[in-house]
Amino acid sequence: SFRFNNHLVDVCKQVVANFGASLPG
């Protein structure tokens, strides 16, 4: 359960990082 949750956190962080990098500025 914890491992799965950590995986979700990693995925969310990656998505947020990619989204932030795609924003102008």
N, C-alpha and C positions, 0 to 999 in steps of 0.2 A: 504494500500500500504506500509506504513512504517512498519507495523507489519510483513507483508510478507517479506520485505527486511531484517528486523532484524532476522527473522527466518532463512533466507538464510545465513546471516552472521554467526549465531550461528552454523549452519550445516557446513559451510566452516571451521570455527575455529575447530570444533570437528574433521573433516576429516583431517585437517592439523596436529592437535595434534596426532591423531592416526597414521598418516603417519610418523611423526617425531619419535614417540615412537617405530615404527616398524623398523626404520633404525638402522644399527649396530653402536655401539658406543654411 
